Amino acid sequence: METKAVAKTLRIAPRKARLVVDLIRGKSLEEAEATLQGLNHKAVPLVSKTLQSAVANAVNNHEMVKENLYVKEAYVNEGQTLKRMRFGSRGNIDPIKKRTSHITVVVSDEK
């Protein structure tokens, strides 16, 4: 059985968050948590919180054993883009795109 957790509209660019998510995909829960603790990246607390939420969903809602869980899927989708403007040179306006992400983590107990 599998369980998932989704964190939506997080203020980090998807291509930056994917660097962290790619490291935990397919690993056991212990390996994934150890990998996240060893990283120094802005996306680590966001991915870690989503992973902990997926584990809590599995343990509390589906009575799965925490030691048997592994990260079956983990991916980052693009969310809404906040569009801001900045004054540029010679009277022009330069766009600033503040990107957001949706992080999804799926945990399962069967290989």
C-alpha positions as CSV (number, residue, x, y, z in Angstrom):
1,M,0.0,0.0,0.0
2,E,1.2,3.5,-0.7
3,T,0.5,6.9,0.9
4,K,1.3,10.4,-0.4
5,A,1.7,13.9,0.9
6,V,1.7,17.1,-1.2
7,A,3.0,20.5,-0.2
8,K,1.7,23.2,-2.5
9,T,2.8,26.7,-3.4
10,L,6.2,26.6,-1.8
11,R,8.4,29.6,-2.5
12,I,11.3,27.9,-4.1
13,A,12.0,27.4,-7.8
14,P,11.2,23.9,-9.1
15,R,14.6,23.3,-10.6
16,K,16.2,24.0,-7.3
17,A,13.9,21.7,-5.3
18,R,14.4,18.9,-7.9
19,L,18.1,18.7,-7.0
20,V,17.1,17.6,-3.4
21,V,14.2,15.4,-4.4
22,D,16.2,13.4,-6.8
23,L,18.6,12.4,-4.0
24,I,15.9,10.6,-1.9
25,R,13.8,8.9,-4.6
26,G,13.8,5.1,-4.3
27,K,15.7,5.1,-0.9
28,S,14.5,3.6,2.4
29,L,13.1,6.0,4.9
30,E,16.2,5.9,7.1
31,E,18.5,6.6,4.1
32,A,16.3,9.4,2.9
33,E,16.3,11.1,6.3
34,A,20.0,10.7,6.7
35,T,20.6,12.2,3.2
36,L,18.4,15.2,4.0
37,Q,20.2,15.9,7.3
38,G,23.6,16.0,5.5
39,L,22.5,18.6,3.0
40,N,22.8,22.4,3.2
41,H,20.1,23.6,0.8
42,K,17.0,25.8,1.0
43,A,14.7,23.0,-0.2
44,V,15.8,20.5,2.5
45,P,13.4,21.6,5.2
46,L,10.5,21.7,2.7
47,V,11.2,18.3,1.4
48,S,11.8,16.9,4.8
49,K,8.5,18.2,6.1
50,T,6.7,16.7,3.2
51,L,8.4,13.4,3.8
52,Q,7.5,13.4,7.5
53,S,3.9,14.2,6.5
54,A,3.7,11.2,4.1
55,V,5.2,8.9,6.8
56,A,2.7,10.2,9.4
57,N,-0.2,9.6,6.9
58,A,1.1,6.0,6.4
59,V,1.5,5.2,10.0
60,N,-1.7,6.9,11.4
61,N,-4.2,6.4,8.6
62,H,-3.1,3.0,7.1
63,E,-1.4,1.3,10.0
64,M,1.9,0.7,8.2
65,V,5.1,-0.1,10.0
66,K,7.5,2.9,9.9
67,E,10.6,0.6,9.5
68,N,9.3,-1.0,6.3
69,L,8.6,2.3,4.4
70,Y,10.6,3.6,1.5
71,V,10.2,6.5,-0.9
72,K,8.5,5.1,-3.9
73,E,8.0,8.4,-5.8
74,A,9.2,11.9,-5.2
75,Y,8.7,14.7,-7.7
76,V,8.4,18.5,-8.0
77,N,5.8,20.2,-10.2
78,E,5.7,23.9,-11.1
79,G,3.2,26.0,-9.2
80,Q,1.9,29.5,-9.8
81,T,4.4,32.2,-10.8
82,L,4.3,35.5,-9.1
83,K,5.0,38.2,-11.7
84,R,6.7,41.3,-10.5
85,M,8.3,44.2,-12.4
86,R,11.5,46.1,-11.9
87,F,12.7,49.2,-13.5
88,G,15.4,48.6,-16.0
89,S,17.8,50.7,-18.0
90,R,16.6,53.4,-20.4
91,G,13.1,53.5,-19.0
92,N,12.3,49.8,-19.6
93,I,10.7,47.5,-17.2
94,D,12.3,44.1,-16.6
95,P,10.1,41.2,-15.4
96,I,10.8,39.2,-12.3
97,K,9.3,35.7,-12.1
98,K,9.1,34.4,-8.6
99,R,8.4,30.7,-9.1
100,T,6.6,28.3,-6.7
101,S,6.7,24.6,-6.4
102,H,4.4,21.7,-5.5
103,I,6.4,18.9,-3.8
104,T,4.9,15.4,-3.8
105,V,6.3,12.4,-1.8
106,V,4.8,8.9,-2.1
107,V,5.9,6.3,0.5
108,S,5.1,2.6,0.3
109,D,5.8,-0.5,2.3
110,E,6.0,-3.1,-0.5
111,K,8.9,-3.4,-2.9
